[in-house]
Every structure is written in structure tokens, then in C-alpha cells.
């Protein structure tokens, strides 16, 4: 395994820039997820690490080698694609061994590596089957097995689960996490699904418009998003974002929502009276009982999901989602009052998007 370091990476297609100066260090053995909306540049960045796209400006190192001018094969990385990219006319065993045969690895060593990967991924009963005889999850395991047998310096995953149904995606997430724990190879994983990123990665890199917005552990991004974009992107269901203004009251700053209520929060260094802001409230932090700020509105609709019930509460000019765990009375109309403590009130500069709460 090896570290992966990006220094000042830029990528343009003609006059159109798509990656705008990326600096990132992935430590040896670390699992890092690149996440962001479609078109943010995450797959392009991964393809540049793999050597499948040329770099316009910057430098990529794998371990202690600068790899800008090396071919994908010379970089000693293994890539797992969304489409599996299996050879349909070859058996599972042949798919896993083919690249090793091209590299003239001794037959005994090939057999050992294929057997070990098959055991790890529970593919032993399937080694003589063709890809057409496999389910989507089995094909994805074969694609991962083909990567494992190469003993690469790093694994690169390009949205590998997006073709699977919801139940199988959850299962495969667990398998990928278990695989990383067993193998320990440096892994970079691209996904548009922030739940995948949060559950799999040691660190998450949030991209938007070819620029890194924030890098941190999943809980750092969840608990302290640095700007409005990260706040709205990380978390499911999404954070409520409500327009407001900072006002002085009794010697302290408060966030007054456009709907009227004023909320106590923990001001940061950039907060000032009169500032137009966006106030962020996570649905799961709004509770029917408790102390702290109170918000009252009419119930627009209810979404029961089993262990969680979501209420859409109309404050007047805006609507917020409230998530309540466990059994509820499932009221579908009338007024609802919810509470949130100042520690859970996130405040962002409306003009620049940066965080102004502590």
C-alpha cells in the first residue's frame, strides 16, 4: 500500500476548467471518499489519479513516486468501476487471474492469489461460472476480487454500487468496509451518495464546482459544516435551511428567522448584528419536548417510515422537516411546537455561505 498526494491539481477541457486547484493527502491505509453532486469533478479527479485523464496543472504522487508521466499499469493501482467491466467470455477465475497472466506472474502465485481473494469474498463456489450467470452483487465482488489479486498500492472505486438496488447497496457497503479492514490498502472511493461516504470512509472530501469545500471525518462534517453547501449536502434527510438575520437582544446576538421567531445560538468570530444569514436546523435535532428555542407551525403533511416519523411544519414563509424517533401519535393536522438547543443551531453568512456560528 502507499499514500496518495495531490498538489495543485487542475483540469480544463479547452477553456472550461473542471478541477480548480486541488490539494489533498491520503495517508497510507486510509479510506477516503470523494463526494459531491453530479458534475462536481469527483470522477475526473479519480481518473487523473488512475492515469486515465491527463492533468492540466499539478502533481500526483503515489508513495514517493511522482506519477504524472506514468501509464495506469505503471502506477500499480487497481480500479473498480460502476459497470463491473468483466470479460463476458471468461469464467470468474479467469477474470480474476487475467491481468496477472498478462504480467507474467508465475502460475502458482496466480492460483494462490485467486484462491485467497475468492475465500475472502466468498466467491469459491462461483469460480467456474461466467458473469452472465451471476447476480449484480456477485459481479461486483468479482470486480473487487480482480482488483485484490493485483496487490495494488491503492484501490480506486468509481461509484461501484450505483447499479445495485437499495438492499444490495447496504449489503455491499458492509462487504467493502470489511474488505478494507482485512486488506488495509489505501482506498479512494467516489460516490454521489453521501450516506455511502459517511458509512465507509475514514475521511470525506466534499467537492463542488471542482473545488474542495471541506475535508474531515464523517462526524466533523455532520456536526460542524464549514459552509452552507456542506450543511445542505451532508445529512439525510437534508438540513433545514431558513433565511434570517442576526439581531441584538439583551446584550447577545440572536438569529431571527424570516418567519419571525428568534433563536439563541453560539456566535462565532464572523457574526455581527444586521448580517443576513441562513439558519440551519437538522430535522433530528428538532424535538417536541425539551428546553431551548421553540418553533411553532402548522403540520402540512406526515411521512411515517417505521422507526422515524417526519413532519413537515409550516412556519409561515418557510417549511421545516422535523424527525421524531420511535412511536408517535401520527397527528396529521393541527399545530406542532418543537424545540432545539442553541448548540444545534447552525448559522451561515447568506452572502458568502461561510459558517458564522461557533
PyMOL commands that set and color helices and strands:
alter all, ss='L'
color gray80, all
select helices_A, chain A and resi 42-50+73-75+92-102+107-120+124-126+131-133+136-148+166-183+194-200+218-223+228-233+283-285+342-344
alter helices_A, ss='H'
color red, helices_A
select strands_A, chain A and resi 4-13+16-26+31-35+57-62+65-66+77-80+154-158+186-191+203-208+211-216+240-249+252-257+262-264+276-281+293-304+308-314+319-325+335-340+346-349
alter strands_A, ss='S'
color yellow, strands_A
deselect
rebuild
show_as cartoon
